[in-house]
Amino acid sequence: MASQALAAPLRLLPSDALVPSVLVVDDDRGALQECSRMLDELGYRHHCATTAREALAHLGQDQSIQI
């Protein structure tokens, strides 16, 4: 289910603010970079964080984060 959602890239809308984004949190920088690369290839907007504090900061700054 989640893998199916990731298989179909989001279509960019005229306003970038309307496009949901993904927040990836992992303390393993290698895994974070690989996940970021895959999301880039699929056309998803995303943010990366290595700590809970960073993740909460992203959530506070970007209301479009849905996953």
Secondary structure, DSSP 8 states (H G I E B T S, - for coil): -HHHHHHS-----SSGGGS-EEEEE-S-HHHHHHHHHHHHHHT-EEEEESSHHHHHHHHHH-TTB--
